């Protein structure tokens, strides 16, 4: 419902507001975003690096459902995937020569992100809320300040609580770890 802004050079940047996605064939809202912004530099992509100017979102709401037969409300979005002829499992390229993705994100700022979870198979029913998550620069070997405030309110299993804190994270892409 809101304006969409797009720019292409020197970076691809998109700003969205008042966006919603309904369930397939139904009027129910699956996901909605009050405001989101993302900017990715173009030239570094040519050398296999992802340089992101910003990742920002607020007022994000998503509803994740799975019934007793295992059908998810996201199945139509994810697709069935390629099935292996022998195992029936999805196939993936696991080439050992692939180097880790090089990324550099200026900052991440998320506010008011709500996920409604209802899973009949796992007997899970409740809500997770990310009240705020903010980081400094996130890049390989760079120490980044992180602040988080989140809460959980579950009826099944009964769980209610808040998590708040500040820390510093340093991604180590070569080992696939974070310190």
N, C-alpha and C positions, 0 to 999 in steps of 0.2 A: 504493500500500500504506500510505502514511502519512496522517496527518490533513490535512484541508483546512480552512483558516480563511477566512471571508469576512465582511467588514463593509461596510456601505453608507454610513453617514453619520458624519462630514461628508465622508468620502472613501471611494471604493471601494477596498478593500484585500483582497488575496488572498495567502495563504501556502500553498504546496504542499510536500509532501515525499514522497520515494519514488514518483515518477510515471514511468510509462513508456508508450510508444506503440509498438505492433508494426507490422510491415509489413502491408499490406493482404492479407488471406487467408493470412497466414503467421505463424508463431510468432516469427520473428526480430524483435529489438528494433530499431526505427528510431531512436528518441530516448529518452533517460531523463534525469531530473533528480533529484538527491538533495534539493536544497532550493532554493526560489525564493520571492521576495516582491516584490510590486508594489503601490504605493498611488497613486491618482489622485484629486485633489480634484474634487468634482462642480460646484460653483458656477462656477468659471472656464470650464468647458466650454460654458456657456450663452453666453459672449461670444467663443467661438472660441479660447480659450487652453487649453493642456494644462499643468497643474501637477502634477508627479509628486513624491511625497514620497520614494520610494526605488525603485531597481531593483537587486535583489540576486539572485544565483544562484550555486550551487556544485554541483560534481559533475554537470555537464552533459555528456552524451555523445550524439553524433549520427553516423549513418553515411549518407554521401551516395554513391550508386552510379549509374553510367550504363554501359550495355552498348554493344557495338559498333554496334548498330542505333539508338542514341540514346535508348533507353527508360531513364528515371530511376526510382529508387525513391520519388521525391517526386511523380511525375506524378499520382497519384490524390489527393494533398493539394491540389495547385495547381489541378487541373481543367484542362480544355482551353482555357478562356478564350473570349471572344467573338471571332469571326473577321470581319475586314472582307470584304465581298462582293467587292471588286475585287482586293485584294492578298493575301488569305489571312492577313494579319498581325493580331495582336490590336489592338483599337481602344482608345484612351485619350482621356479628356477633357483637352484642352490649352488650356482657357479662359485667355486672357491676363489676365483681370480678377481671377484668383485671387491673393489676397495670401499671403505665406509663412505657414506654420503658426507660431504663437507658442507656444513651449514653455519650461518652466522645470522642471528636474530637480534635486532637492536633492543627490543623489549616485548614482553607479553603482558597484557592487562585484561583480565577477565573479571566481570562483576555480575552478580545475580544470575548464575547458571544453575538451572534446576533440572534434575532428571527424576522422573516418576518411573519407578521400576515395579513391575508386577510379573512374576514368573511362577506359574502354577507348578511346573515340574520341580523347581528348586525350592518351592514354598517360600518365596520372597515377595514381600509387599511393603513398599515404603518410598521414601524420597531422599535423595542426596542433593544438597545445595552447596554450591561453591559460592560463598558470599563474595570472596575476592581472592584473586591470585595475581601477583605482580612480580615481575622479574626485571633484572637489569639485562645487560647484553648476555646472550646465550650462544657460546661458540666453543669449539674444541679447545680444551686447556685453559679456558677463561673462567675465573671464579665469578659467579653471578649471585647477587643477593636475591632471595626469594622470600616473599611474604604470602601467607596463606591463612584464610579463615573459611572453614567448611563445617557443615553440620549434617547429621543423619537423623532421620525420623522414620523408623520402621515399625510397623505393626506386627510383621512376621519376618524373621524372628524379632521379638521385642528388643529394640535397640534405639536409644536416643542419646545423642551426644554432640559435642562441638570440639573441633580441632582448630587451634590457632597457634601460629608460630612464625618465627623468622629463622632463616638459615642461609647458608651459602652452598651452592652446588657448582661443581666443576666437571663438565662432561669430558670423558676420555674416549673418543671415537674409535681409536685403534683397538682398544680392549672391549669396547661396547659397554663401558661402565660409567658410573657417576660417583664422584667423591663428595 
